[in-house]
Amino acid sequence: MAFSKFLFFLLLVLLFSMLQRPTWAIKKSYVVYLGAHSHGPEISSVDLELAAHSHYKFLGSYLGSLETAKDAIFYSYTRHINGFAATLEEEKAAEIAKHPRVLSVFENRGMQLHTTRSWDFLGLETNGVIPPGSIWENARFGEDTIIANLDTGVWPESKSFSDDGYGPIPSKWKGSCQNNTANGVPCNRKLIGAKYFNKGSKAAMGILDSDEETARDEMGHGTHTLSTAGGNFIEGASVLGHGNGTSKGGSPRARVATYKVCWFACFDADILAGFDAAIHDGVDVISVSLGDRPEDYISDSIAIGSFHAVKRGIVVVASAGNDGPTDGSVTNVSPWLFTVGASTLDREISTYVTLGNDQKFKGQSFSQDGLPSGKMYPLVSGDNAKFSNTSVKQGQHCMPRTLDPNLVKGKIVVCLKGGNDVVDKGKVALLAGAVGMILTNDRWAGNTLTPEPHFLPASHISYMDGLAVLAYINSTKAPMAYIARPTTRLGTKPAPSMASFSSKGPNTVTPGILKPDITAPGVNIIASYSEANTLTGLVYDTRRVAFYMESGTSMSCPHISGIAGLLKTLHPDWSPSAIKSAIMTTG
C-alpha cells in the first residue's frame, strides 16, 4: 500500500513537471519576398539603411519588437531584391505570408550543383587555329565583359585567372574581394570580384568550419564552371595525360567574379544574396550551374534573383538539371532565364575491352594505364565474386566490403553502375585483388559514357555492351578479357547527341513555354580545377590536378554564358532577350 501511494505521488510530480515545462516551437529559416524597392538604380547608403529598417519594422510588428526582428533576420536584401531571410516559427511564417505586401514566403531550401575541345567543336576555332571572321576575333574575345558565377567559389591560383596582359578594371565595376582571412581570395585585373554568402547555410545546417569563411573553392566545381565561361588561354591542359590541348573559356578576355553560395548545398537565402550583390556590382552575365525541383516563380530563389537581374539588362544563364531522361525533369524554367541542356562532344577518351571470344567493345576511362599487352585475364561479375553474406545487388554494384578476395584476385571484375561512386567501385575491386574493372551502365544510363580517373585499368561501357559481356561470362566456364590503355580520339560520331542525364521537358510550371532553351557541350569537359580538392573527393584519394574532366548541365551552362559574354562585348546595347534570341537562332 505504501509503495502504491509513493508511485501515485511520483506520477503526480512527473505530470506537474511536464505541465510546467515550456513548449518550444521549432524554428526554420525562411525567405520573405516583397518584390522590388522603390529606390532607383543609383543607391545611396541612406537608401540601404531605410530598406533594412523597413524590414526590421515589418517583421517586428509580428514578433513584438524591433530588436527581436533584428535577431531573427540574417539577410536583408536592400539593393535590387526587396525582402529578407529570417529564422521563424512555421505559424509565424504562415501569418506573414497573408500580408498584402508579401509576394511569397518560402522555406530556405538547399539546391544541388548540376556536376577544351568545346570551342573547336562549336566552330570558334579549327584545330586550335582561330579562323578569320570568328566571333572570338570580332568580339575581341569578350574583352571587358564581366561574367559572374554563382557556385562554390574559385581557386585564384589557377592560370585561368592570371591577369598578365590585362589593362585597368572597367570603371563600371563596383564590386570587391573578400580577402580578409588567411584563406581568402586575392583578386587582380582578371579575377575582379570574390564574395561568399553562407548565412543561409548556417541557418539551415548549423555552424560551418571557420576555414570555410572564404570565397576560395574547396570543391572544384566553381573553378571549373567559371574557367569554362571566361578563363584565359592555357596551353598544355590535360587530365592525367589525356585530352591534351589548350584550355580556354568562351569569353577568354572577359573579367570574372565569383559569388560563393554553395557549401553543403546551395541555399535559397544565400543565392538571393549572391544575386543582389552581383546586380549591384555591375556584372554583364550571371552563370548559375545549380538548381532544384521547379517551384512557382515567386517561391524560387533563382527565378526571383534572375528576374531582378534581367530587369537591369543582365543575361542570366542556368543549367537545366541532371535528372534525365525522365520527362518533366527540367529545372530553372522561368521564361526570362536562358536554360541549358547538355550534349556530347566529338571527343572520347576511349579504351577497348576484348573478350576471350574476340568480341570487342569501346568504352571510356582516363585511368593512367591499361593491362600489359598480349595477355588475357580471368573475368568475373561482381555478383559471382561477392561474399556469401552480401546481397546479389550489392555484389553487382561492387559496394564496399562485398567482394571476396578469394574470388577476385588476379581477375577483371564487372561492376554495374549505381549504388556508390564509380571510382569507388574500382577501389573496392582493387582492394580485393582485381587487376581491372569493366563498369557497365544500367538501363537508365543507356549509352552515355563518362571517363573517370580510376585507380586501376578500367573501361566504362554501355548498357547493351554490358549485357553482352555478362552473357559471355554465363556462356563459358573460363571467361577471359583484356582492357587496353585509354587513348584520346577526336571526330567521333554521332556528335552532338543528347546526354542521357540531361533533364527534359515539358516545363511543369508553365507548360506553354518550352524548356530547356538550348543545349551545349556538357559531357567530358576539361577545365581548371581547385587544387584544394582531390580528383574524386573520396577520402582515400590523394591525387590533385590543375585541370579536370567533368560532365553535367553544370558544364554546358557556362559554355552559353561565355558566348553571351562575346555578344555583350560585340553589342553592348543588346537586351538579354536579344542575346538569347541570337544564340538560339544561330545555326
C-alpha positions as CSV (number, residue, x, y, z in Angstrom):
1,M,0.0,0.0,0.0
2,A,2.8,2.4,0.9
3,F,4.5,1.6,-2.4
4,S,1.3,2.3,-4.3
5,K,1.0,5.7,-2.6
6,F,4.6,6.5,-3.4
7,L,4.1,5.5,-7.0
8,F,1.0,7.7,-7.2
9,F,2.8,10.7,-5.7
10,L,5.7,10.2,-8.2
11,L,3.4,10.2,-11.1
12,L,1.8,13.4,-9.9
13,V,5.2,15.0,-9.6
14,L,6.1,13.9,-13.2
15,L,2.8,15.1,-14.6
16,F,3.2,18.5,-12.8
17,S,6.7,18.9,-14.2
18,M,5.5,18.2,-17.7
19,L,2.8,20.7,-17.4
20,Q,5.2,23.3,-16.2
21,R,7.8,22.6,-18.9
22,P,7.6,25.3,-21.7
23,T,6.8,24.1,-25.2
24,W,9.3,25.5,-27.8
25,A,8.0,25.8,-31.3
26,I,10.5,24.6,-33.9
27,K,12.0,27.4,-35.9
28,K,13.2,27.2,-39.5
29,S,14.8,29.6,-41.9
30,Y,12.5,31.4,-44.4
31,V,12.8,33.9,-47.3
32,V,10.2,36.7,-47.2
33,Y,9.9,38.2,-50.7
34,L,8.5,41.7,-51.1
35,G,9.2,42.4,-54.8
36,A,11.2,45.5,-55.8
37,H,12.4,48.5,-53.9
38,S,11.1,52.0,-54.5
39,H,14.6,53.5,-54.7
40,G,16.2,53.8,-58.2
41,P,19.3,52.1,-59.6
42,E,21.7,54.7,-58.0
43,I,21.5,53.5,-54.4
44,S,22.8,55.6,-51.5
45,S,23.8,54.4,-48.1
46,V,20.7,56.1,-46.8
47,D,18.6,54.0,-49.2
48,L,20.2,50.8,-47.9
49,E,19.6,51.8,-44.2
50,L,16.0,52.7,-44.9
51,A,15.4,49.4,-46.7
52,A,16.9,47.4,-43.9
53,H,15.0,49.4,-41.2
54,S,11.7,48.8,-43.1
55,H,12.4,45.0,-42.9
56,Y,13.1,45.2,-39.2
57,K,9.9,47.3,-38.6
58,F,7.8,45.0,-40.7
59,L,8.9,41.8,-39.0
60,G,8.9,43.5,-35.6
61,S,5.2,44.1,-36.0
62,Y,4.8,40.3,-35.9
63,L,7.5,39.4,-33.4
64,G,6.8,42.1,-30.9
65,S,9.8,44.3,-31.1
66,L,12.5,45.8,-33.5
67,E,15.3,44.0,-31.5
68,T,13.6,40.6,-31.8
69,A,13.3,41.2,-35.6
70,K,16.9,42.1,-35.9
71,D,17.9,38.9,-34.1
72,A,15.7,36.9,-36.4
73,I,16.8,38.4,-39.7
74,F,20.1,37.1,-41.1
75,Y,19.9,38.6,-44.6
76,S,18.2,41.9,-45.5
77,Y,18.1,42.3,-49.3
78,T,18.3,46.0,-49.7
79,R,19.7,46.7,-53.2
80,H,17.6,45.3,-56.0
81,I,15.7,42.4,-54.5
82,N,13.3,43.5,-51.7
83,G,13.0,41.0,-48.9
84,F,14.7,39.3,-46.1
85,A,15.7,35.9,-44.7
86,A,14.9,35.1,-41.1
87,T,14.5,32.3,-38.6
88,L,10.8,32.0,-37.8
89,E,8.3,29.6,-36.3
90,E,6.2,27.9,-39.0
91,E,2.9,29.5,-37.7
92,K,4.5,33.0,-37.8
93,A,5.8,32.4,-41.4
94,A,2.3,31.4,-42.5
95,E,0.8,34.5,-40.8
96,I,3.4,36.8,-42.5
97,A,2.5,35.2,-45.9
98,K,-1.0,36.6,-45.6
99,H,0.1,40.2,-45.5
100,P,-0.9,42.1,-48.7
101,R,2.7,43.5,-49.1
102,V,4.2,40.0,-49.2
103,L,4.5,38.2,-52.5
104,S,5.8,35.0,-51.1
105,V,7.2,33.3,-48.0
106,F,9.2,30.1,-48.7
107,E,11.5,27.8,-46.7
108,N,15.2,28.3,-47.2
109,R,15.8,25.1,-49.2
110,G,19.1,23.6,-50.3
111,M,19.7,23.3,-54.1
112,Q,22.2,21.0,-55.8
113,L,25.1,21.7,-58.2
114,H,24.4,20.3,-61.6
115,T,28.1,18.3,-61.7
116,T,38.9,22.1,-74.0
117,R,37.7,20.9,-77.2
118,S,34.4,22.5,-76.8
119,W,35.1,25.7,-78.7
120,D,36.7,23.9,-81.7
121,F,33.6,21.7,-81.8
122,L,31.3,24.8,-81.7
123,G,33.2,26.3,-84.6
124,L,35.0,29.2,-82.8
125,E,38.4,27.7,-83.8
126,T,39.6,24.9,-86.2
127,N,42.3,22.6,-84.9
128,G,43.4,25.2,-82.4
129,V,43.5,28.0,-85.1
130,I,41.1,30.9,-84.9
131,P,39.7,31.4,-88.4
132,P,39.2,34.9,-89.9
133,G,35.7,36.3,-89.0
134,S,35.4,34.1,-85.9
135,I,33.1,35.7,-83.3
136,W,36.0,35.4,-80.9
137,E,38.0,37.8,-83.1
138,N,35.1,40.1,-83.9
139,A,34.0,40.3,-80.2
140,R,37.6,40.8,-79.1
141,F,37.4,37.5,-77.1
142,G,34.8,39.1,-74.7
143,E,37.1,41.9,-73.7
144,D,36.0,43.7,-70.5
145,T,32.6,41.9,-70.3
146,I,32.1,41.0,-66.7
147,I,30.9,37.4,-66.1
148,A,29.7,36.4,-62.6
149,N,29.4,32.9,-61.4
150,L,27.1,31.7,-58.5
151,D,28.8,28.5,-57.4
152,T,31.3,27.0,-55.0
153,G,33.9,29.8,-55.3
154,V,37.2,30.0,-57.1
155,W,40.8,28.7,-57.0
156,P,42.5,32.0,-57.6
157,E,45.9,30.5,-58.2
158,S,44.7,28.8,-61.4
159,K,46.4,30.2,-64.6
160,S,42.9,30.6,-66.0
161,F,42.6,33.7,-63.8
162,S,46.0,35.3,-64.2
163,D,45.9,39.0,-65.1
164,D,49.0,39.0,-67.3
165,G,48.4,41.4,-70.2
166,Y,45.2,42.9,-68.8
167,G,44.6,46.6,-68.5
168,P,42.7,48.6,-65.8
169,I,39.5,47.1,-64.4
170,P,36.4,48.6,-66.2
171,S,35.2,51.7,-64.5
172,K,31.6,50.4,-64.2
173,W,32.8,47.8,-61.7
174,K,31.5,48.4,-58.1
175,G,32.5,45.0,-56.6
176,S,35.3,43.9,-54.4
177,C,37.1,40.8,-53.0
178,Q,36.7,39.4,-49.5
179,N,40.3,38.7,-48.7
180,N,40.2,39.3,-45.0
181,T,41.4,35.9,-43.8
182,A,44.5,33.8,-44.3
183,N,42.4,31.6,-46.6
184,G,40.9,34.5,-48.5
185,V,40.9,35.2,-52.3
186,P,43.3,37.8,-53.6
187,C,41.9,39.5,-56.7
188,N,43.6,41.0,-59.7
189,R,42.7,42.6,-63.1
190,K,41.2,39.3,-64.4
191,L,39.5,38.0,-61.3
192,I,38.0,41.2,-60.1
193,G,35.4,40.0,-57.6
194,A,35.1,37.3,-54.9
195,K,32.4,37.2,-52.2
196,Y,30.9,34.5,-50.1
197,F,27.4,34.1,-48.7
198,N,26.8,31.4,-46.0
199,K,24.3,32.7,-43.6
200,G,21.5,30.7,-45.2
201,S,23.6,27.6,-45.0
202,K,24.4,28.3,-41.3
203,A,20.7,28.9,-40.5
204,A,19.7,25.6,-42.1
205,M,22.7,23.4,-41.3
206,G,24.4,24.9,-38.3
207,I,27.9,26.4,-37.8
208,L,30.3,25.9,-40.7
209,D,34.0,25.3,-40.2
210,S,35.9,28.5,-39.6
211,D,38.2,27.8,-42.6
212,E,35.1,28.0,-44.8
213,E,34.6,31.7,-44.2
214,T,36.1,32.4,-47.7
215,A,35.2,32.5,-51.4
216,R,38.0,30.0,-52.0
217,D,36.8,26.9,-53.9
218,E,37.3,23.7,-51.8
219,M,35.4,21.5,-54.2
220,G,36.5,22.4,-57.8
221,H,33.0,22.9,-59.3
222,G,33.0,26.7,-59.2
223,T,36.6,26.9,-60.6
224,H,35.6,24.5,-63.5
225,T,32.5,26.4,-64.4
226,L,34.0,29.9,-64.1
227,S,37.0,29.0,-66.3
228,T,34.7,27.4,-68.9
229,A,32.8,30.7,-69.1
230,G,35.7,33.2,-69.0
231,G,39.1,31.5,-68.4
232,N,42.3,32.5,-70.1
233,F,44.0,30.6,-72.9
234,I,46.1,27.9,-71.2
235,E,48.3,25.6,-73.3
236,G,49.1,22.0,-72.3
237,A,45.9,21.4,-70.4
238,S,45.2,17.7,-69.8
239,V,43.9,15.2,-67.2
240,L,46.4,12.5,-66.2
241,G,47.9,12.9,-69.7
242,H,44.6,12.6,-71.6
243,G,42.8,15.2,-73.7
244,N,45.8,17.4,-74.2
245,G,45.1,20.8,-75.7
246,T,44.6,24.5,-74.9
247,S,42.0,25.2,-72.3
248,K,40.1,28.4,-72.6
249,G,36.7,30.0,-71.7
250,G,34.0,31.2,-74.1
251,S,35.0,34.8,-73.4
252,P,38.7,34.3,-72.6
253,R,39.4,38.1,-72.3
254,A,36.4,38.7,-70.0
255,R,36.8,39.9,-66.4
256,V,35.3,37.4,-64.0
257,A,33.8,37.4,-60.5
258,T,32.8,34.6,-58.1
259,Y,29.9,34.7,-55.7
260,K,30.2,31.6,-53.4
261,V,26.7,30.5,-52.5
262,C,27.2,26.7,-52.3
263,W,28.5,24.9,-49.3
264,F,27.0,21.5,-48.2
265,A,24.2,22.6,-50.6
266,C,23.2,25.9,-52.2
267,F,20.6,27.5,-50.0
268,D,17.9,29.9,-51.3
269,A,18.8,32.7,-48.9
270,D,22.5,32.7,-50.0
271,I,21.5,32.5,-53.7
272,L,19.4,35.6,-53.3
273,A,22.2,37.4,-51.5
274,G,24.6,36.5,-54.3
275,F,22.2,37.8,-57.0
276,D,21.6,41.0,-55.1
277,A,25.3,41.6,-54.8
278,A,26.1,40.7,-58.4
279,I,23.5,43.0,-59.8
280,H,24.8,45.9,-57.6
281,D,28.4,45.2,-58.6
282,G,27.8,45.8,-62.3
283,V,28.2,42.4,-64.0
284,D,27.0,41.7,-67.5
285,V,26.4,38.0,-67.4
286,I,25.5,35.7,-64.5
287,S,26.1,32.0,-64.8
288,V,24.2,29.6,-62.5
289,S,25.1,25.9,-62.6
290,L,22.7,24.7,-59.9
291,G,19.0,24.2,-59.2
292,D,16.3,22.2,-57.6
293,R,12.8,20.9,-58.5
294,P,10.7,23.5,-60.2
295,E,8.6,25.8,-58.0
296,D,6.2,28.7,-58.6
297,Y,8.4,31.6,-59.7
298,I,7.7,33.7,-56.6
299,S,8.9,30.8,-54.4
300,D,12.1,30.1,-56.5
301,S,15.2,32.0,-55.5
302,I,16.9,31.6,-58.9
303,A,13.7,32.8,-60.7
304,I,13.4,35.8,-58.3
305,G,17.1,36.7,-58.5
306,S,17.3,36.3,-62.3
307,F,14.2,38.4,-62.7
308,H,15.7,41.3,-61.0
309,A,19.0,40.8,-62.9
310,V,17.3,40.7,-66.3
311,K,15.4,43.9,-65.4
312,R,18.8,45.5,-65.1
313,G,19.9,44.2,-68.5
314,I,22.0,41.3,-67.2
315,V,21.9,38.0,-69.1
316,V,21.3,35.0,-66.7
317,V,22.2,31.5,-67.9
318,A,21.2,28.5,-65.9
319,S,21.6,24.7,-66.0
320,A,18.6,22.5,-66.9
321,G,19.5,19.8,-64.4
322,N,20.8,16.2,-64.4
323,D,17.6,14.2,-63.8
324,G,17.1,12.9,-67.3
325,P,15.9,11.1,-69.2
326,T,12.7,11.5,-67.1
327,D,10.0,13.6,-68.7
328,G,9.3,16.9,-66.9
329,S,12.6,16.8,-65.0
330,V,13.9,20.2,-66.3
331,T,14.5,22.9,-63.7
332,N,15.2,26.6,-63.9
333,V,12.2,27.1,-66.2
334,S,11.2,30.7,-65.7
335,P,10.8,32.5,-69.1
336,W,13.5,35.1,-68.5
337,L,16.2,32.5,-67.8
338,F,18.4,31.1,-70.5
339,T,18.1,27.3,-69.6
340,V,20.8,25.0,-71.0
341,G,20.7,21.2,-71.5
342,A,23.8,19.0,-72.1
343,S,25.0,17.2,-75.2
344,T,28.2,15.4,-76.2
345,L,31.4,16.5,-78.0
346,D,33.1,14.7,-80.8
347,R,36.0,13.7,-78.4
348,E,36.3,10.5,-76.5
349,I,38.9,9.2,-74.1
350,S,38.3,5.6,-75.1
351,T,39.6,2.2,-74.0
352,Y,38.7,-1.1,-75.6
353,V,37.6,-4.3,-73.9
354,T,38.4,-7.5,-75.7
355,L,36.7,-10.8,-74.6
356,G,38.1,-14.3,-74.9
357,N,35.6,-14.9,-77.8
358,D,37.2,-12.0,-79.7
359,Q,34.2,-9.6,-79.2
360,K,35.5,-6.1,-78.8
361,F,33.7,-3.2,-77.0
362,K,34.6,0.5,-76.9
363,G,34.4,2.1,-73.5
364,Q,35.7,5.2,-71.8
365,S,38.2,5.9,-69.0
366,F,41.1,8.0,-68.1
367,S,42.9,5.6,-65.8
368,Q,46.6,6.1,-66.4
369,D,47.3,2.6,-67.6
370,G,45.8,-0.4,-69.3
371,L,46.7,-4.0,-68.7
372,P,50.0,-5.4,-70.1
373,S,49.5,-6.1,-73.8
374,G,49.2,-9.6,-75.2
375,K,47.7,-11.2,-72.1
376,M,44.1,-12.2,-71.3
377,Y,42.9,-12.2,-67.7
378,P,40.1,-14.2,-65.9
379,L,36.8,-12.3,-65.9
380,V,34.2,-12.4,-63.2
381,S,31.0,-10.5,-62.5
382,G,30.5,-8.7,-59.1
383,D,27.5,-10.9,-58.1
384,N,29.6,-14.0,-58.7
385,A,32.5,-12.7,-56.7
386,K,30.7,-11.5,-53.6
387,F,30.9,-12.7,-50.0
388,S,28.1,-15.2,-49.2
389,N,26.6,-12.9,-46.6
390,T,26.0,-10.0,-49.0
391,S,23.1,-9.5,-51.5
392,V,23.3,-10.1,-55.2
393,K,22.6,-6.4,-55.8
394,Q,25.5,-5.3,-53.5
395,G,27.8,-7.6,-55.4
396,Q,26.6,-6.4,-58.8
397,H,27.3,-2.8,-57.8
398,C,30.7,-3.7,-56.2
399,M,29.7,-2.0,-53.0
400,P,32.4,-1.6,-50.2
401,R,33.3,-4.8,-48.4
402,T,31.3,-7.0,-50.7
403,L,33.9,-8.7,-53.0
404,D,35.7,-11.8,-51.8
405,P,39.4,-11.7,-52.5
406,N,39.5,-15.4,-53.0
407,L,37.1,-15.0,-55.9
408,V,38.6,-11.7,-57.3
409,K,42.4,-11.9,-57.0
410,G,44.1,-11.6,-60.4
411,K,40.8,-11.1,-62.3
412,I,38.9,-8.4,-64.1
413,V,35.7,-7.6,-62.3
414,V,32.4,-6.5,-64.0
415,C,30.6,-3.8,-61.8
416,L,27.2,-2.3,-62.5
417,K,26.8,1.5,-62.3
418,G,24.7,2.8,-59.4
419,G,24.7,2.5,-55.6
420,N,28.1,4.0,-55.0
421,D,30.7,6.2,-56.7
422,V,32.0,4.7,-59.9
423,V,35.7,5.3,-58.9
424,D,34.9,3.8,-55.5
425,K,33.8,0.6,-57.3
426,G,37.3,0.3,-58.8
427,K,38.9,0.9,-55.5
428,V,36.8,-1.9,-53.9
429,A,37.8,-4.2,-56.7
430,L,41.5,-3.2,-56.4
431,L,41.5,-3.8,-52.6
432,A,40.0,-7.3,-53.2
433,G,42.9,-8.0,-55.6
434,A,41.4,-7.3,-59.0
435,V,43.7,-6.3,-61.9
436,G,41.0,-4.4,-63.8
437,M,37.3,-3.4,-63.9
438,I,34.6,-3.2,-66.5
439,L,32.0,-0.7,-65.5
440,T,28.6,-1.3,-67.2
441,N,25.8,1.1,-67.5
442,D,22.3,0.4,-66.1
443,R,19.3,0.8,-68.3
444,W,18.7,4.4,-67.2
445,A,22.3,5.5,-68.1
446,G,21.9,3.8,-71.5
447,N,24.7,4.8,-73.9
448,T,26.1,7.9,-72.1
449,L,29.7,7.1,-71.1
450,T,32.0,9.2,-68.9
451,P,35.7,8.6,-68.4
452,E,36.7,8.7,-64.8
453,P,40.1,8.6,-63.0
454,H,40.1,5.0,-61.9
455,F,42.7,3.6,-59.6
456,L,43.2,0.5,-61.9
457,P,42.8,-0.3,-65.6
458,A,39.1,0.2,-66.3
459,S,36.6,0.8,-69.1
460,H,33.1,2.2,-68.8
461,I,30.8,0.5,-71.4
462,S,27.2,1.0,-72.5
463,Y,24.2,-0.9,-71.1
464,M,23.8,-3.1,-74.2
465,D,27.5,-3.9,-74.4
466,G,27.4,-4.7,-70.7
467,L,24.6,-7.3,-71.3
468,A,26.8,-8.9,-74.0
469,V,29.7,-9.1,-71.6
470,L,27.5,-10.7,-68.9
471,A,26.1,-13.1,-71.5
472,Y,29.6,-14.2,-72.4
473,I,30.5,-14.8,-68.7
474,N,27.5,-17.0,-68.3
475,S,28.2,-18.9,-71.5
476,T,31.7,-20.3,-70.7
477,K,33.4,-21.9,-67.7
478,A,36.6,-19.8,-68.1
479,P,35.7,-16.3,-69.3
480,M,38.7,-14.1,-70.2
481,A,39.2,-10.4,-71.1
482,Y,41.7,-7.7,-71.7
483,I,41.5,-3.9,-71.1
484,A,43.6,-1.6,-73.3
485,R,45.2,1.7,-72.3
486,P,43.0,4.8,-72.8
487,T,43.6,6.9,-75.9
488,T,42.1,10.3,-76.9
489,R,40.0,10.2,-80.1
490,L,38.7,13.2,-82.0
491,G,35.9,13.4,-84.6
492,T,33.8,10.7,-83.1
493,K,30.2,10.3,-84.4
494,P,27.4,10.9,-83.8
495,A,28.0,14.3,-82.2
496,P,26.4,16.2,-80.8
497,S,23.9,13.8,-79.2
498,M,21.8,14.5,-76.0
499,A,23.3,13.3,-72.8
500,S,21.0,10.7,-71.1
501,F,21.3,12.6,-67.8
502,S,20.2,16.0,-69.3
503,S,16.9,16.9,-67.8
504,K,13.9,17.0,-70.2
505,G,10.7,19.0,-70.7
506,P,7.9,19.7,-70.6
507,N,8.0,22.7,-68.3
508,T,5.9,21.7,-65.3
509,V,5.4,25.3,-64.1
510,T,4.4,27.0,-67.4
511,P,3.8,24.2,-69.9
512,G,3.3,26.7,-72.8
513,I,6.9,27.7,-72.5
514,L,9.4,25.2,-73.9
515,K,12.4,24.3,-71.8
516,P,15.4,23.8,-72.0
517,D,16.0,26.7,-74.4
518,I,19.2,25.3,-75.9
519,T,21.9,22.6,-75.5
520,A,25.6,22.9,-75.3
521,P,28.6,20.6,-74.7
522,G,28.3,19.1,-71.2
523,V,29.9,15.7,-71.4
524,N,33.7,15.2,-70.6
525,I,34.5,18.9,-70.4
526,I,38.1,19.7,-69.4
527,A,38.6,22.9,-67.5
528,S,40.5,24.3,-64.5
529,Y,40.0,22.8,-61.1
530,S,40.7,23.5,-57.4
531,E,43.9,22.0,-56.1
532,A,42.3,22.0,-52.6
533,N,40.2,19.0,-53.7
534,T,41.4,15.6,-54.9
535,L,40.4,14.1,-58.3
536,T,37.4,12.3,-56.9
537,G,36.8,13.9,-53.5
538,L,36.9,10.4,-51.9
539,V,38.7,10.3,-48.6
540,Y,41.4,7.9,-49.7
541,D,42.2,9.8,-52.9
542,T,45.3,12.0,-52.7
543,R,45.6,12.9,-56.4
544,R,45.4,16.6,-57.2
545,V,45.3,18.3,-60.6
546,A,45.1,21.7,-62.2
547,F,42.5,20.6,-64.7
548,Y,39.7,18.1,-64.5
549,M,37.1,16.5,-66.8
550,E,33.5,16.9,-65.6
551,S,30.1,16.1,-67.1
552,G,26.7,17.7,-66.4
553,T,24.5,20.6,-67.3
554,S,26.7,22.5,-64.9
555,M,29.3,22.2,-67.7
556,S,27.0,23.1,-70.6
557,C,25.7,26.2,-68.8
558,P,29.0,28.2,-68.8
559,H,29.5,27.5,-72.5
560,I,26.4,29.6,-73.2
561,S,27.5,32.2,-70.5
562,G,30.8,32.6,-72.4
563,I,29.0,33.0,-75.7
564,A,26.6,35.5,-74.2
565,G,29.7,37.4,-73.0
566,L,31.0,37.7,-76.5
567,L,27.8,39.1,-77.8
568,K,27.7,41.6,-74.9
569,T,31.1,42.9,-75.9
570,L,30.1,43.0,-79.6
571,H,26.7,44.5,-79.0
572,P,26.7,46.2,-75.5
573,D,23.3,47.7,-76.2
574,W,21.5,44.4,-76.8
575,S,19.0,43.3,-74.2
576,P,19.1,39.8,-72.5
577,S,16.2,38.7,-74.8
578,A,18.1,39.8,-77.9
579,I,21.2,38.0,-76.9
580,K,19.2,34.9,-76.1
581,S,17.4,35.0,-79.4
582,A,20.6,35.5,-81.4
583,I,22.2,32.4,-79.8
584,M,19.1,30.2,-80.1
585,T,18.5,31.1,-83.8
586,T,22.1,30.9,-85.0
587,G,22.9,27.5,-86.6
